[in-house]
């Protein structure tokens, strides 16, 4: 698998809470957060190691090979530093790595 892109962001809740949200996105119907686009499908959890790792199946029916890997670690405060990577088989969807960002959200 090739890394097509990655991002890192901080989240206020601790890793265990973010892990639960990623593994059970519908756990709180009053606060939905996983909003899929018309060309996306609900992912399945393929791998999980509480509270540091979650791997989702593809969000895109046209790219069933794709995986989204989330790595969670405690940040300097009480929150979570959430890293995610989009992994795909060749060919890369855009011909090159395209979603490379730093923790502050800037893109290349």
Residue pairs with C-beta under 8 A, 6 or more apart in sequence:
1 65
1 67
1 87
1 88
1 89
2 87
2 88
2 89
2 90
2 92
2 97
3 85
3 86
3 87
3 97
4 66
4 86
4 87
4 88
4 92
4 93
4 94
4 97
4 98
4 99
5 85
5 86
5 97
5 98
5 99
5 100
6 83
6 84
6 85
6 86
6 99
6 100
6 101
7 83
7 84
7 99
7 101
7 105
8 81
8 82
8 83
8 84
8 101
8 102
8 103
9 81
9 82
9 103
9 105
10 75
10 79
10 80
10 81
10 82
10 103
11 18
11 79
11 80
11 82
12 78
12 79
12 80
13 21
13 79
13 80
14 51
14 74
14 78
14 79
14 80
15 51
15 52
15 72
15 73
15 74
15 80
16 50
16 51
17 80
18 51
18 72
18 80
18 82
19 48
19 50
19 51
19 52
19 54
19 72
20 27
21 27
21 33
22 45
22 54
22 56
22 70
23 45
23 48
23 54
25 32
25 33
25 34
25 42
26 32
26 34
34 42
36 42
36 59
39 60
39 61
39 62
40 59
40 60
41 58
41 59
41 60
41 61
43 56
43 57
43 58
43 59
43 68
44 56
44 57
45 54
45 55
45 56
45 57
46 55
46 56
46 57
46 67
47 53
47 54
47 55
48 54
48 55
51 72
52 71
52 72
52 73
53 69
53 70
53 71
53 72
54 69
54 70
54 72
55 67
55 68
55 69
55 70
56 67
56 68
56 69
56 70
57 64
57 67
58 64
58 65
58 66
58 67
58 68
59 66
59 68
60 66
63 88
63 93
65 88
65 89
66 86
66 87
66 88
67 86
67 87
67 88
68 84
68 85
68 86
68 87
69 84
69 85
69 87
70 82
70 83
70 84
71 82
71 83
71 84
71 85
72 80
72 81
72 82
72 83
73 80
73 81
73 83
74 80
74 81
75 81
81 103
86 99
92 98
99 107
100 107
100 108
101 107
101 108
